[in-house]
Amino acid sequence: MDFMSRLDRRMALGAGAVLAGLALAVSTALPVMAQRAKGPAEVPVEQLMKQDELPDLILGDENAKVTVVEYASLTCGHCMNFHTKVFPELKTKYVDTGKVRWIYRDFPLDPRAFAGAMLARCAGDGGNKDRALAMIDALFHKQADWAFVKSNPTQALFEIAKQTGFTQASFDKCLTDEALLEKLTAIYKRAGEQFGVNSTPSFFINGKRLQTAPSAEAADPAPGRGRKEPMRTTTRDSAPKAWPFLVLLAVLTTLGGCSANTTSFAEVSPEGAGGASAGAFPESGQKKSASGPIMGIGQIPDGTSGGREVIENPSEAEIVKIGTLPDISIGRPDAPVTIIKYASLTCPHCRAFHRDVFPALKREYIDTGKVRFILREFPIGKQSGTATIALRCAPPAKYFELYGKFLEQQSRWVSQEVRRDPIFAVAKQVGMTRDQFDACYQNQAMIDGLKWVKDRGRQLGIIGTPNFFVAGKLVKKTLTLSAIRERIDPLLAGSRSASAGTAQ
């Protein structure tokens, strides 16, 4: 039974029959997206706007010149940040003024997200769009109370649902509505199969794909910020139009998805747009060293040390090669199988793997001497880069503990703008002092070493997080425990047979 099935079973058992119908369908639906190829850069508007199995949740004037379609998961940390910290201002400035029509669509990434989406749809029964959107808003604002808790989330979900008028009976009925679940699953599959959606948040602006979260600040830059003329794009009839708002907003934002098929927009934004040329530490002055200005390790520009010169079929020696920083690992150094994980601290999928897969992997394979597990840093975005520096400052014995805390507490420290204080609040939980924490950001040698780790990962073919090398084979998707077993159990069996033959 893979981790998703076990998660479903825990939820179902804890809630009685309430989530039982949800568990089976979600377990079969979610893996469809695991190997999804990168989607098209643009989708025909008429295809994108075709009616789904459920009516769209729409805000704004139907005659607005710009239509934004958002695909979001209620358990996605980036989606939560966008909806609680960015969207209110965008709504006030553009949706409420008739400039933008905003369409929200569900793209649940796990059973809890499906449960939340079902409750939102039930809240809006009878065409009450406002109640559905109010439920979504409440679930995002209370995300930490139900999406990331280790205990059964049913009671926490019910407490939120009561705010929009649910009774225990209507709550239970909603979460056992198999027809509703099938409709949400159909929307999920259509988004992936027809539009290439494979992570959240994903946006389409008049059909143009924007796979990162836009920022309100970027939507209306003040004069003198480096933009000499309005940004432009192509409308449905291919005539150039000036857009004074909501065009490729992601170049100025620090939010980003963490799918294996996603690149941080901060890494590819043009010079002067607050992207790769900007430092990762906005709270401190930039200090220069012999190698140049300190740069965010979450924003290594393409081409550094041949970052985009991917090594085809890298050898074991090329995979295990290290720079100035040692690999951080647990398990026997001479274990018959090595698993290398590339992770970003702001990645919800990394958090899910650490929460739902890693404990069993450690118990069954690492602690028994069968697997050596190496964790390599691959930060995506400024927040992740800043936190990763603090992580590397931790003593080796505390590294994995702090790594887990950063993932478990993402909702407490991940924000649109980098703020060190919330990051320190996590780091001090493993005994790091403020002086030690501040000193991390002056350690240029360590920062350069971390940049090398990410750059080397790119050379090896890493394109997002989590990505893995399992016994030398690159896996560009989140792994379930069953998928890991399928890959390593035959290798372990072969290793035992070889050992037995040698002994004879």
Rosetta blueprint (number, residue, H / E / L):
1 M L
2 D L
3 F H
4 M H
5 S H
6 R H
7 L H
8 D H
9 R H
10 R H
11 M H
12 A H
13 L H
14 G H
15 A L
16 G L
17 A L
18 V L
19 L L
20 A H
21 G H
22 L H
23 A H
24 L H
25 A H
26 V H
27 S H
28 T H
29 A H
30 L H
31 P H
32 V H
33 M H
34 A L
35 Q L
36 R L
37 A L
38 K L
39 G L
40 P L
41 A L
42 E E
43 V L
44 P L
45 V H
46 E H
47 Q H
48 L H
49 M L
50 K L
51 Q L
52 D L
53 E L
54 L L
55 P L
56 D L
57 L E
58 I E
59 L E
60 G L
61 D L
62 E L
63 N L
64 A L
65 K L
66 V E
67 T E
68 V E
69 V E
70 E E
71 Y E
72 A E
73 S L
74 L L
75 T L
76 C L
77 G H
78 H H
79 C H
80 M H
81 N H
82 F H
83 H H
84 T H
85 K H
86 V H
87 F H
88 P H
89 E H
90 L H
91 K H
92 T H
93 K H
94 Y H
95 V H
96 D L
97 T L
98 G L
99 K L
100 V E
101 R E
102 W E
103 I E
104 Y E
105 R E
106 D E
107 F L
108 P L
109 L L
110 D L
111 P H
112 R H
113 A H
114 F H
115 A H
116 G H
117 A H
118 M H
119 L H
120 A H
121 R H
122 C H
123 A H
124 G L
125 D L
126 G L
127 G L
128 N L
129 K H
130 D H
131 R H
132 A H
133 L H
134 A H
135 M H
136 I H
137 D H
138 A H
139 L H
140 F H
141 H H
142 K L
143 Q H
144 A H
145 D H
146 W H
147 A L
148 F L
149 V L
150 K L
151 S L
152 N L
153 P L
154 T H
155 Q H
156 A H
157 L H
158 F H
159 E H
160 I H
161 A H
162 K H
163 Q H
164 T H
165 G L
166 F L
167 T L
168 Q H
169 A H
170 S H
171 F H
172 D H
173 K H
174 C H
175 L H
176 T L
177 D L
178 E H
179 A H
180 L H
181 L H
182 E H
183 K H
184 L H
185 T H
186 A H
187 I H
188 Y H
189 K H
190 R H
191 A H
192 G H
193 E H
194 Q H
195 F H
196 G L
197 V L
198 N L
199 S L
200 T L
201 P L
202 S E
203 F E
204 F E
205 I E
206 N L
207 G L
208 K E
209 R E
210 L E
211 Q L
212 T L
213 A L
214 P L
215 S L
216 A H
217 E H
218 A H
219 A H
220 D L
221 P L
222 A L
223 P L
224 G L
225 R L
226 G L
227 R L
228 K L
229 E L
230 P L
231 M E
232 R E
233 T E
234 T E
235 T L
236 R L
237 D L
238 S L
239 A L
240 P E
241 K E
242 A E
243 W E
244 P L
245 F L
246 L L
247 V L
248 L L
249 L H
250 A H
251 V H
252 L H
253 T L
254 T L
255 L L
256 G L
257 G L
258 C L
259 S L
260 A L
261 N L
262 T L
263 T L
264 S L
265 F H
266 A H
267 E H
268 V H
269 S L
270 P L
271 E L
272 G L
273 A L
274 G L
275 G L
276 A L
277 S L
278 A L
279 G L
280 A L
281 F L
282 P L
283 E L
284 S L
285 G L
286 Q L
287 K L
288 K E
289 S E
290 A L
291 S L
292 G E
293 P E
294 I L
295 M L
296 G L
297 I H
298 G H
299 Q H
300 I L
301 P L
302 D L
303 G L
304 T H
305 S H
306 G H
307 G L
308 R L
309 E L
310 V L
311 I L
312 E L
313 N L
314 P L
315 S L
316 E H
317 A H
318 E H
319 I H
320 V H
321 K L
322 I L
323 G L
324 T L
325 L L
326 P L
327 D L
328 I E
329 S E
330 I E
331 G L
332 R L
333 P L
334 D L
335 A L
336 P L
337 V E
338 T E
339 I E
340 I E
341 K E
342 Y E
343 A E
344 S L
345 L L
346 T L
347 C L
348 P H
349 H H
350 C H
351 R H
352 A H
353 F H
354 H H
355 R H
356 D H
357 V L
358 F H
359 P H
360 A H
361 L H
362 K H
363 R H
364 E H
365 Y H
366 I H
367 D L
368 T L
369 G L
370 K L
371 V E
372 R E
373 F E
374 I E
375 L E
376 R E
377 E E
378 F L
379 P L
380 I L
381 G L
382 K H
383 Q H
384 S H
385 G H
386 T H
387 A H
388 T H
389 I H
390 A H
391 L H
392 R H
393 C H
394 A L
395 P L
396 P H
397 A H
398 K H
399 Y H
400 F H
401 E H
402 L H
403 Y H
404 G H
405 K H
406 F H
407 L H
408 E H
409 Q L
410 Q H
411 S H
412 R H
413 W H
414 V L
415 S L
416 Q L
417 E L
418 V L
419 R L
420 R H
421 D H
422 P H
423 I H
424 F H
425 A H
426 V H
427 A H
428 K H
429 Q H
430 V H
431 G L
432 M L
433 T L
434 R H
435 D H
436 Q H
437 F H
438 D H
439 A H
440 C H
441 Y L
442 Q L
443 N L
444 Q H
445 A H
446 M H
447 I H
448 D H
449 G H
450 L H
451 K H
452 W H
453 V H
454 K H
455 D H
456 R H
457 G H
458 R H
459 Q H
460 L L
461 G L
462 I L
463 I L
464 G L
465 T L
466 P L
467 N E
468 F E
469 F E
470 V E
471 A L
472 G L
473 K E
474 L E
475 V E
476 K L
477 K L
478 T L
479 L L
480 T L
481 L H
482 S H
483 A H
484 I H
485 R H
486 E H
487 R H
488 I H
489 D H
490 P H
491 L H
492 L H
493 A H
494 G H
495 S H
496 R H
497 S H
498 A H
499 S H
500 A H
501 G H
502 T H
503 A H
504 Q L
